[in-house]
Amino acid sequence: MSTDWPYNPETGEIIDQPLPNIAEYSVTEISHALKKTLEETFGHVRVRGEISGYRGPHSSGHCYFSIKDEGAKLDAVIWRGNFSKLRAKLQEGLEVVATGKITSYPGKSNYQIVIENIEPAGVGALMALLEERKRKLAAEGLFDADRKKPLPYLPKLIGVVTSPTGAVIRDILHRLSDRFPRHVLVWPVRVQGETSAAEVAAAILGFNAMASPPDLIIVARGGGSLEDLWGFNEEIVVRAVAGSRIPIISAVGHETDTTLIDLVSDHRAPTPSAAAERAVPVRADLLAELASLNARQARSVARYFDERRTRLRSAARALPKPDEFLALVCQRFDTVAARLPQALRANVQHHRVDLAKISGQLSVRPIVQNQQELKRRLIDVTLRKNRAISRALQSFKDRLSTEAKLFAALNYTSVLARGFALVLDIKGQPVKQAAVVSPGQTLKIQFSDDTLTVQAARKTAQGELF
């Protein structure tokens, strides 16, 4: 059928034609019809593909993205109510299997799937995502051995990040109690589900921000599938552990389970109980070791003094006896002592002879003259002596006056004269602090003019006496 309308070339008017036998619809009617056809034809479907354009939930709480494969792309939406119930952690590039209804969105004339449930497309997809994330974080150096911090030998306070209701915390507390009881601070978190990773990361940051942080952190949970443990593979948890100033032991899953937190933590324990064993030593073994060291120290000290005593005895035997030191000196002394009386007698005799010679040459007049001269000299010496004694006494008096003034300034009696008092105990000793005074104790209070005897009655909460 030609789409050109016939017209009169002379007048330019369109010549009426009979309408074709085709139904006419509005845009809304077509959109609703297509929507109904899609929903009735497909109903519930399961679609497998890779998540594309994922940016997290919208401000409304709904989530919009696409599912694609090698040849096509399908718009997808998850309403807010269903998104909050999802167990799987959505991420760009993750291969998933989505269950929902195929429908259309008339506002854009396109079709989409309204997802009711979504899960990773098998363990292989999660493992591929895990390996990719592992390579990325390893390239940043977060798993390097030189970044790992040494664990404290005997921590005073241990922080535990785990579920407060599971068997994990009971195993840890029981093991710590058996080995070496320590103070434990539990930060409760969900160890599985959508909010698990954020809660674990917040707990690690919270412990580091405390004014009195723990000396060690244990992050623990029981075993489970890869999906159950996925929260401990999240990048937010890995970076929180890498940035922790506190050493961290990871004990996630069983011995065969490995998560990214195990690679970044300072120590990886195969089980929560093993983490408790690594955190503290055995108290009985430590006491035994200390006893052994004390015994070794005592034996070492005893051997040291025995050795020094033996060496001292050997040195003493090599020394001469005290009598031998003094023998020669005593002999010389005895010799000199024996010669002393004879020498004294000879000296006296020599002086006697000299005196006899001099006395024969003396006369009376020179003696008198000599006596007068001697008298004058004695008078002069006496005067000089008296003047020297006077000067010395005056100097002594000046020094005594100065020291008396200094003594008066430093004497506590001058302080009492200014209004202070001195508290003494019954023995006359100064009492400097109220804390040493007992209720009922007898005290003496010395004022500037007199001393009073008092008795302490009681103390107030501020330590004052009444």
Secondary structure as UniProt FT lines:
FT   TURN            9..11
FT   HELIX           27..42
FT   STRAND          44..52
FT   TURN            59..60
FT   STRAND          63..68
FT   STRAND          73..78
FT   HELIX           80..83
FT   TURN            84..85
FT   TURN            92..93
FT   STRAND          95..105
FT   TURN            106..109
FT   STRAND          110..120
FT   HELIX           123..139
FT   TURN            140..143
FT   HELIX           145..147
FT   STRAND          157..162
FT   HELIX           167..179
FT   STRAND          183..188
FT   TURN            194..195
FT   HELIX           196..209
FT   STRAND          216..221
FT   TURN            226..229
FT   HELIX           230..233
FT   HELIX           235..242
FT   STRAND          248..252
FT   TURN            255..256
FT   HELIX           260..264
FT   STRAND          267..268
FT   HELIX           272..279
FT   HELIX           283..318
FT   HELIX           322..359
FT   TURN            360..361
FT   HELIX           364..410
FT   HELIX           412..417
FT   TURN            418..419
FT   STRAND          422..424
FT   TURN            426..427
FT   HELIX           434..436
FT   TURN            439..440
FT   STRAND          442..446
FT   STRAND          451..455
FT   TURN            461..462
//
